[in-house]
Amino acid sequence: MAQPKNKQEARLQELILSAKRMNIQVRTEKLLREAGYRAQSGCCRVRGQELILIDRDARISDQIEFLTGELAERQGGDGA
């Protein structure tokens, strides 16, 4: 059964704080889409700072899943 939205939001905030402790900036933004192009959450480096962009229009469960995976990669986890 899915978690209530407020619990999911709290989990997302916990993950964002975890990223901050790892010196990773996380931003939730409206990722613009154009015909033939589908933007999605991702990571990059800007001026030496790691940055994770999360599509704020994605379902919160998808945001949590994406951020969990990104942080696991940086902690040396491979999910196996």
Secondary structure, DSSP 8 states (H G I E B T S, - for coil): ----HHHHHHHHHHHHHHHHHTTEEEEEE----BTTB----EEEEETTEEEEEEETTS-HHHHHHHHHHHHHHHTT----
